[in-house]
Amino acid sequence: MLKHRGFPGRLPGTDYHFTLRRFNPRGVTPLTERPRFADRKPADRRADAAFFAALWHHFGDQPFERGNLDAGRLSWLFGREVIPATDPFDPAAYESLLRIDAALARTTFPEAFDD
């Protein structure tokens, strides 16, 4: 499992994790597309925005390996702002390649693109 050095481990001041500390011996948690409903808590929305901003800052529009990125947090963006970079795609592999759909992400998280 690739560890993304320099990537934030969690949202500061909260328990929203962005990365895994170690390999899961029971198997890899597969990425799934989770629906984001309009009535989500503001803290959850902040966590999504901060996680996406970290992804954009760290990887930009280049393909990246899933590695130690948290599957739960990544699943909130998967299928929309974060999409598979290869075909076929294995959602249950740490080595799977992903990429950011910048066009869609600019509408969803415009603050992440402010420089």
Secondary structure, 3 states (H helix, E strand, C coil): CCCCCCCCCECCCCCCECECCCCCCCCCCCCCCCCCCCCCCHHHHHHHHHHHHHHHHHHCCCCEECCCECHHHHHCCECCCEEECCCCCCCCCCCCEEEECHHHHHHHCHHHHCC
